[in-house]
């Protein structure tokens, strides 16, 4: 009977929950329980609301090189990568959600700049500055626009070098201002600490030293980045975007002209009759034109190399100027660090001196206690309830006290001489 009931229930179970049949067009997937849509994983991660790849736009401030116009754009990361031909890891350096050290990267069509508050992408035609509420960002855009409008006639510095120079100037001035502010706060505080050692002053100096270490690390990173750029001609040549743009345009025009000559020659050959092995005047003229074109392209490449060398020297001089500025800021912070170390050494010497005085007083007090204890021993001996021959001597107690006093004074003076002349501690 039980077997019959099970066999009767079996079709009902299959009808209630039909088996999942996997096929090539529909792969087997785990079943989703009803009502689980929108359920969160442990930790509060909402899976259906995850951002898609490349989603999310950011506000950028665009400064155009030709017209010096400033406008605000909303560009997502994928569009920015295609526009500047940059990989995602380079744009990650500009993301304010991540904390990266100061970096200047030269790429094929852009320069990625991450210098303190200034985070931008510089191309040969424009600057795309990451929009922020920081006043330094707005000042950078306004100053770059002003310099582009008031460009001197004899100044032939490329646009990308101008933008990079302004970014270096903004970063160096910002770090120098912070160093000067730290100096103004540090020196009076350290002088006060030397005159009055207290817990409050020590805590203030500790916080000051932490800020100094953090600022020194940032200044050192900017200095190392500038020095690395100056030491590598390849990196500086990579940043000359205007020359690479002109070279690319000239190569494109040259290729088009060669294609035009080839197509014209092919058309003429197909339309004419078979010719003799001796070259005709038209073909020799075409060959001369091709040779002259190649020669002109070679000369243009040589001239562009010379121009690149000159601009590398200009960029090196520009970087050297700001290297001197940031090195001066680093020297200020180093001097302040040495002053803090000297103050700490002075305070430690003072504390050691006070500690030595306390130890000296403790030893003297112990010696005096020992001498007084000798008198107590003598009084205790004479106060015993037994008779000896010493008690029968006239004035024996007074003589014992005198001898005890002489011995105690000798012991006390011996301790003083030992401490003074053996230089265990100053007196």
Buried (B, 14 or more C-beta within 10 A) or exposed (E): EEEEEEEEEEEEEEEEEEEEEEEEEEEEEEEEEEEEEEEEEEEEEEEEEEEEEEEEEBEBBBBBBEEBEBEEBEBEBBEBBEBBEBEEEBBEBBBEEEEEEBBBBBBEBBBBBBBBBBBBBBBBBBBBBBBBEBEBBBBBBEEBBEBBEEEEEEEEBBBBBBBBBBBBBBBBBBBBEBBEEBBEEBBEBBEBBEEEEEEEBEEBBEEBBEBBEEBBEBBBBBBEBBBEBBEEBEBBBBBBBBBBBBBEEBEEEBEEBBEEBEEEBEEEEEEEEEEEEEEEEEBEEBEEEBEEBEEEBEEBEEEBEEBBEEBBEBBBEBBEBBBEBBBEBBEBBBEBBEBBEEBBEEBEEEEEEEEEEEEBEEBBEEBEEEBEEBBEEBEEEBEEEEEEEEEEEEEBBEEBBEEBBEEBEEBBEEBBEEBEEEEEBEE
